[in-house]
Amino acid sequence: MGITTGAQAGRNAGAIESLERESTAGIRDTPDARGGACVGDSGVPVWVIVLMSEAGAGIGEMQAVYPQLTAADCAAALNYALMRRAEIDADITWHKSNAHKDNT
């Protein structure tokens, strides 16, 4: 194992960024929207897919609820959440604390 040069580190960072883009393709980051990041044009927030997954739902069950999503869409949402967990947790917290306001 050798020392990583600045040029090598730059290439590695570029490769990582490329993999991140590919694994989250189709996710629209909407920081000003209270729904947070969404899966493509479906309007389904990433945090909803995360909560479904945490409750034990598989991709097939996610697609049963949101038939407009592909398996790749669901995987991209979960990958996005893995890379931006703090952001998704904040979206979940905000929605849980404001859910009652939608029902008034």
C-alpha positions in Angstrom: 0.0 0.0 0.0 1.6 3.3 -1.1 1.0 6.9 -0.3 -1.9 8.5 -2.2 -0.9 11.5 -4.2 -3.1 14.6 -4.6 -3.8 13.6 -8.2 -4.8 10.0 -7.1 -7.0 11.4 -4.3 -8.7 13.7 -6.9 -9.4 10.8 -9.2 -10.7 8.7 -6.3 -13.0 11.5 -5.2 -14.3 11.9 -8.8 -15.0 8.2 -9.0 -16.9 8.3 -5.7 -19.0 11.3 -6.9 -19.7 9.4 -10.1 -20.9 6.3 -8.2 -23.1 8.5 -5.9 -24.7 10.2 -8.9 -25.4 6.8 -10.6 -26.8 5.2 -7.4 -29.1 8.1 -6.8 -30.1 8.9 -10.4 -33.7 10.1 -10.6 -33.7 11.8 -7.1 -34.7 15.4 -7.2 -33.1 17.4 -4.4 -35.7 20.0 -3.4 -34.2 21.8 -0.4 -36.8 24.6 -0.4 -39.8 22.2 -0.6 -41.0 20.9 2.7 -41.4 17.5 1.1 -37.7 17.2 0.8 -36.0 15.2 -1.9 -38.4 13.4 -4.2 -38.2 10.4 -6.4 -38.1 11.9 -9.9 -41.3 13.5 -11.0 -43.5 11.2 -8.9 -43.7 13.6 -6.0 -43.0 10.7 -3.6 -40.6 12.0 -0.9 -37.5 10.0 -0.2 -38.3 10.0 3.5 -41.6 8.1 2.8 -39.7 5.4 1.1 -37.2 5.3 4.0 -40.0 4.9 6.6 -41.6 2.2 4.5 -38.3 0.3 4.4 -37.7 0.8 8.1 -41.2 -0.7 8.7 -40.2 -3.8 6.8 -41.6 -3.1 3.4 -39.8 -4.5 0.4 -39.6 -2.9 -3.0 -42.6 -4.8 -4.2 -44.7 -3.4 -1.4 -43.4 0.1 -2.1 -44.4 -0.3 -5.7 -47.9 -1.6 -4.7 -48.5 1.7 -2.8 -46.7 3.8 -5.4 -47.1 2.0 -8.8 -45.4 4.9 -10.6 -42.1 3.9 -9.0 -39.7 1.4 -10.5 -37.5 -0.9 -8.5 -34.6 1.3 -9.5 -36.4 4.4 -8.2 -36.9 2.7 -4.8 -33.2 1.7 -4.7 -32.1 5.2 -5.6 -34.2 6.7 -2.8 -32.7 4.3 -0.3 -29.2 5.0 -1.6 -29.8 8.7 -1.4 -31.0 8.3 2.2 -27.8 6.4 3.1 -25.7 9.2 1.8 -27.7 12.0 3.3 -29.1 10.4 6.5 -29.1 13.6 8.6 -31.2 15.4 5.9 -33.7 12.6 5.7 -34.0 12.4 9.5 -34.7 16.1 9.6 -37.4 15.7 6.9 -39.0 12.8 8.9 -38.9 14.8 12.2 -40.4 17.8 10.5 -43.2 15.8 9.0 -44.0 14.0 12.2 -44.1 17.2 14.2 -46.3 18.9 11.6 -48.6 16.1 10.7 -51.3 17.3 13.0 -51.3 20.7 11.3 -52.4 19.0 8.0 -55.5 17.6 9.7 -56.8 20.8 11.2 
